[in-house]
Amino acid sequence: MTVNPIAMQKALGGISYPAAKQDIVDAARSNGADQDIVSALDGIPDKEYETPAEVSKQVGKE
């Protein structure tokens, strides 16, 4: 799935890292992320992420 990187960074704004996958998904929803971004984040492995770049990189692998 291809996700707009700018929209992804907006969705991840305000998250304190390290952050668990569920916290990232919940924050993206709170930030008004569209369904494509929420679905992409739902598809990443359930682990703790150290940076927004790590999250974006993982989304790019899916």
C-alpha positions in Angstrom: 0.0 0.0 0.0 1.4 3.4 -0.9 0.8 6.1 1.6 1.5 9.8 1.2 4.6 10.4 3.3 3.6 14.0 4.2 0.1 12.8 5.4 1.9 10.0 7.3 4.1 12.5 9.2 1.1 14.7 10.0 -0.7 11.6 11.3 2.3 10.8 13.5 2.6 14.3 14.9 2.7 14.8 18.6 3.5 11.1 19.5 6.1 10.6 22.2 8.7 8.0 21.3 9.4 5.2 22.0 5.7 4.3 21.3 3.9 1.0 21.0 2.0 0.2 17.8 -1.4 0.6 19.3 -0.5 4.0 20.7 0.7 5.0 17.2 -2.5 3.8 15.6 -4.6 5.6 18.3 -2.7 8.8 17.8 -3.1 8.7 14.1 -6.8 8.4 14.5 -6.9 11.3 16.9 -4.9 13.4 14.4 -7.5 12.8 11.8 -5.5 10.3 9.6 -7.4 8.9 6.7 -8.4 5.2 6.5 -5.5 4.3 4.2 -3.0 5.6 6.8 -4.8 3.9 9.7 -4.9 0.6 7.8 -1.2 0.9 6.9 -0.4 1.5 10.6 -2.6 -1.4 11.6 -0.5 -3.6 9.3 2.9 -2.9 10.9 4.4 -5.4 13.4 3.2 -5.1 17.0 6.3 -3.7 18.7 7.7 -0.5 20.2 9.0 2.1 17.7 11.8 4.5 18.5 11.2 7.2 15.9 8.6 8.4 13.3 11.1 7.4 10.7 11.1 3.9 11.9 7.3 3.8 11.6 7.4 5.2 8.1 10.1 2.8 7.0 8.0 -0.2 8.4 4.9 1.1 6.6 6.9 1.3 3.4 7.7 -2.5 3.7 4.1 -3.5 3.9 
